[in-house]
Amino acid sequence: MAKEAAPGKAKDEKAPKAEKPAKAAKAETEVQAPKAEKAAAPPRPPADPRLKLLKKFHGKFLPRGPLRDRFKVLTERWNSGEDHGGVTAAELKSLLDDWRASREKPPRVVTH
């Protein structure tokens, strides 16, 4: 019985080796196809720097008050059309800075 098991194992070992070159050849053709597609695609324009600043507010809580009002006005302008209502990066940056400043904890006073 031990003699019968050994030839069976040898056949099983050879079968996967035969499949590996086929898989490698298939993988090479798949790798070459996306490279050809990437070369044919036109270069993407750079990302809008204003969008990076606007995304920092997604999922964040703005308490009622002037900051939330400013944010609502900016988002309404942003969603108004193709040019995003003339919202500037400076406006978004100043709102972000003010929001971060409002969230800062007051400095600790050390008493001895």
Stockholm file with secondary structure:
# STOCKHOLM 1.0

chainA/1-112         MAKEAAPGKAKDEKAPKAEKPAKAAKAETEVQAPKAEKAAAPPRPPADPRLKLLKKFHGKFLPRGPLRDRFKVLTERWNSGEDHGGVTAAELKSLLDDWRASREKPPRVVTH
#=GR chainA/1-112 SS CHHHHHHHHHHHHHHHHHHHHHHHHHHHHHHHHHHHHHHHSCCCCCCCHHHHHHHTTTTCCCCTTHHHHHHHHHHHHHTTSTTGGGCCHHHHHHHHHHHHHHHCCCCCCCCC
#=GC SS_cons         CHHHHHHHHHHHHHHHHHHHHHHHHHHHHHHHHHHHHHHHSCCCCCCCHHHHHHHTTTTCCCCTTHHHHHHHHHHHHHTTSTTGGGCCHHHHHHHHHHHHHHHCCCCCCCCC
//
